[in-house]
């Protein structure tokens, strides 16, 4: 029978062995590739969660530093909350909060890999960095591999990190209420920029917080230079040109804008002031440092923006008592706004920082 088949003995198994070897090699390669894909995918997912947490934490720290400088250095709990909240397992490690904000320690040398913040640190404005790393619910800091460890006989895992940097400062350009008063008066009412109160969302301040912005002062209560008929100076305050008819105007620090020193209040401004008082909102008021001419030809030079909570007003044929004190703080020919100054945030991202700090800030992600 062996002679009749014409095949040498034993050669009939060669093809089967080769096929089995090829299959085993192929399966091994596929398992290896699959392990790499799964484990690298986990690392990328962890990195994305950590970066989201670092971004959110840095943003929260920046807002706290901008509105409450004295609390800037005590934001570790805030940073941890945001870092944990963006992790799928609700756990992350905040390894550093640093920068040039009030009370923050200087930042250590940046990481020499992709976990460092992007770009260069700001030189002219305060900033904060938040650095985070992997932390598992059991407290360990290395993300273990799913497949690679089993295939290689053991692997300690990888610690992933991320970094985010924010800067803050006064906005160079933003939309403000269509009324302005002098930098001299702002300094007088804020004790030269040292007295601010929490925003309404943080609670109601004491009645002593209320200030009177005297748009027309016949009693000489302001120490600012006085002009004719009790004005702070010729053109000492004014209603700004309002092309949108909404009592809002977009102006730029270190720029000029036109207005009118007249007594009358436009209907859009009356509506806006009623709504602002009822809602107890923070409004941005442009503050000027120089003025030219008067009447309808007035031109103001903008210094910056003040954040103000309007509590009441006394204007020509238009008035409301203070919701904070229940009083009318002006009378007769006087024209006044009542309220208190706060450190406020402009809800704008990517806007340019610039100009003097008058209590209003923007926060930008810069790395």
PyMOL commands that set and color helices and strands:
alter all, ss='L'
color gray80, all
select helices_A, chain A and resi 2-5+11-67+69-74+76-85+148-152+183-189+200-202+207-209+228-230+267-279+295-297
alter helices_A, ss='H'
color red, helices_A
select strands_A, chain A and resi 92-99+127-134+161-169+173-182+211-216+237-240+248-252+256-260+282-292+298-315+318-320+335-342+344-345+360-365
alter strands_A, ss='S'
color yellow, strands_A
deselect
rebuild
show_as cartoon
